[in-house]
Amino acid sequence: MSGGGVTAATVAVIAAKKREEIFLRFRERAAVSAATALTPEELGLPQRGMFRMQVRKGAVVEVDGGKYYMDEEVVARQQQQRQWIILGLMGVLAIALLAVWLFN
């Protein structure tokens, strides 16, 4: 794997870890509905980077001016989409490896 590939893989792993840490914090504090929404301070989360990205994607929803909750349905849908992407990439890689093996 090239140096760029290693860097991209490292970035993807770090992003996944941060995303899961955010979702874990919401689950631990039971902030999973509008009625149980909490502020970022109550959640112990900085309101930047991955947090903001999850708000834009709809996985984290703002209510009552500064309180947030995690939308489990959106999170599950995003996870399923990521799994399909990974499965597709693995299929492409398998076909490429098979082609290399067949033509060598």
C-alpha positions, -999 to +999 in steps of 0.1 A: +000+000+000+013+035-008+020+061+018-011+080+007-032+048+012-019+043+047-026+079+055-062+077+041-068+045+060-055+060+092-077+091+088-107+068+082-100+048+113-096+079+134-129+094+120-148+062+128-134+061+163-145+097+170-179+091+155-184+061+177-172+080+208-198+106+201-226+081+197-215+062+228-217+094+248-253+101+237-263+065+245-246+065+279-264+097+288-297+084+272-299+115+250-318+097+223-350+117+219-361+153+220-374+148+255-340+136+268-318+161+248-287+175+265-262+203+259-228+195+245-214+205+279-237+180+297-226+154+272-189+163+277-185+168+239-168+197+221-192+213+196-168+211+166-154+187+140-171+153+140-199+166+163-208+193+137-206+168+109-231+145+126-255+175+131-252+182+094-259+146+085-289+145+108-275+118+132-274+144+160-304+167+162-306+201+178-337+210+198-346+237+224-317+261+214-285+242+222-297+208+233-290+178+212-301+141+209-289+113+187-314+099+161-309+062+163-326+056+130-303+079+111-273+064+128-284+029+118-291+040+082-256+056+080-240+024+094-258+003+068-247+026+040-211+024+052-214-014+052-227-015+017-198+008+005-172-015+022-188-046+007-188-030-028-151-020-024-142-055-012-160-069-043-141-046-066-108-056-049-117-093-052-124-089-090-091-070-095-071-097-076-088-124-096-080-106-129-043-102-119-041-138-109-058-150-142-036-129-165-002-136-149 
